Amino acid sequence: MLNSEEFEIATKLYRKGFRILNEDRQIGFKELLEYYNNLTGFEETEPNAIMHHSLAQIGPDCENCGKPYRTPKAKLCASCGNKREVNME
């Protein structure tokens, strides 16, 4: 998962990939894929998958089991079923 600064850089590289995109997606998104690989050590081949790896898209850790809630506004832990109070301000 990428923190906000890392995700901002990835987003800029993702947009750049569309501007230089040609017939081969691996060439158009080469900078993004290399950035993600160098950052995480995981050799991702799908640029779109990287755009789903932002820490801002997941919720806090469950108070019961410690696994993250699926979204910041999630009221139910998908792993253990724990219910939490969510302030929807």
C-alpha positions in Angstrom: 0.0 0.0 0.0 1.2 3.5 -0.8 1.1 6.4 1.6 -0.3 9.8 0.3 3.1 11.1 -1.0 3.9 7.8 -2.8 0.4 7.6 -4.3 0.6 11.2 -5.5 3.8 10.4 -7.4 2.2 7.2 -8.8 -0.8 9.1 -9.9 1.4 11.6 -11.9 3.2 8.7 -13.5 -0.1 7.0 -14.3 -1.4 10.1 -16.0 1.9 10.5 -17.9 1.6 6.9 -19.1 -1.7 7.8 -20.8 -0.1 10.7 -22.6 2.8 8.6 -24.0 0.7 5.4 -24.4 1.2 3.5 -27.6 0.3 0.0 -28.6 2.3 -1.6 -25.8 0.9 -0.7 -22.3 4.2 -1.9 -20.7 6.1 0.9 -22.6 3.6 3.6 -21.8 3.5 2.8 -18.1 7.1 1.8 -17.8 8.0 4.6 -15.4 5.0 3.8 -13.1 5.7 0.1 -13.0 9.4 0.7 -12.3 8.6 3.2 -9.5 6.2 0.8 -7.9 8.6 -2.1 -8.2 11.5 -0.1 -6.7 9.3 1.1 -3.9 7.6 -2.2 -2.9 9.9 -4.9 -4.3 6.8 -6.4 -6.0 7.0 -6.6 -9.8 3.5 -5.4 -10.7 2.6 -5.7 -14.4 -0.9 -4.1 -14.3 -0.8 -0.3 -14.0 -4.5 -0.1 -13.0 -3.8 -2.3 -10.0 -1.4 0.2 -8.6 -4.1 2.8 -8.5 -6.0 0.7 -6.0 -3.1 0.5 -3.5 -3.6 3.8 -1.6 -3.7 3.7 2.1 -6.4 6.4 2.0 -8.8 3.9 0.4 -8.8 1.5 3.3 -10.0 2.0 6.8 -8.3 1.9 10.2 -7.4 -1.4 11.8 -10.2 -3.3 13.5 -10.3 -2.9 17.2 -11.1 -6.7 17.6 -8.9 -8.5 15.1 -6.4 -5.9 13.9 -7.1 -6.3 10.2 -8.0 -3.1 8.3 -11.6 -2.2 7.5 -12.2 -2.3 3.8 -13.1 1.5 3.6 -12.6 4.4 5.9 -16.4 4.5 6.4 -16.9 0.8 6.9 -19.1 -0.1 9.9 -18.4 -3.9 9.8 -15.1 -5.7 9.8 -15.2 -8.2 6.9 -12.8 -10.4 8.6 -14.3 -10.9 12.1 -17.7 -9.2 11.9 -16.9 -6.6 14.5 -19.2 -3.6 14.4 -17.8 -0.1 15.0 -19.2 3.4 15.4 -18.4 5.6 12.4 -18.6 9.4 12.6 -20.1 10.5 9.3 -19.4 14.2 9.6 
